[in-house]
Structure formats: structure tokens, C-alpha cells
């Protein structure tokens, strides 16, 4: 997030008319080999809409921390598609397994960890407050 907008919203602002459909092979993918994190922007970009769907993957032993929310009170829905995700939100730690979904508003720090032997894949829905 930057300037209280999601990445897809920033990209959409430079387009004349945002697309309603983005094919799978045209979705933006970002990889951080150092941390073991992969992010695919699934939602078509649109500056006037408040939600965004992202597919995420963490390799085994990946551990990513964030000091705070880029937008205070940002709503998150995390649905685990495969594997087990350890997620810390503020002072609470959650172990999410395949099929589990956690919904929360983020105000403080968060941490995403994959302690398993295989990758963890999850869908992340973020909604601006």
C-alpha cells in the first residue's frame, strides 16, 4: 500500500478506463526470493472501489513482519487455501489451517509465518476503511 491506496488502485489511476476482467496470465505477480513471499494481484484495478483480492504464498520457514498497517483500520480477510499459516495480529496469535478464514481490522503490527514443511497459500481480501 502507498498513499492509502492498494497497488491495483494506483495502477488503475493511470488508465483511462479500468478493466473489469484481468485474465490469470495477465495478473501482476511480485516475488521476494529473500523472504520467500509471492503475491499475485487477482482483482482488476479500479481507483473507485475499496476492496482488493490477492493470492499469496509463503515457502517453508518464511517469516514476514510488518510494523503497522499502511492504512489504520484496514480490513483483512485471510482464507487459507493450502497449508498452515501462523498469523500474529497486534497481541493475538492465530494458527490458520486449510479452509480457515480470519477477518480483522489491522491497527498495529502483524507477522506471517510458515512453520510447515510445504508452502502455504492463502487468499487475502483487503478493504479500505
Buried (B, 14 or more C-beta within 10 A) or exposed (E): BEEEBBBBBBBBBEEEEBEEEBEEEEBBEEEEEEBBBBBBBBBBBBBEBEEBBBBBBBBEEBBBEEEEBBBEEBBBBBBBBBBBBBBBBEEEEEEBEBEBEBEBBBEEBBEBBBBBEEBBBBBBBBBBE
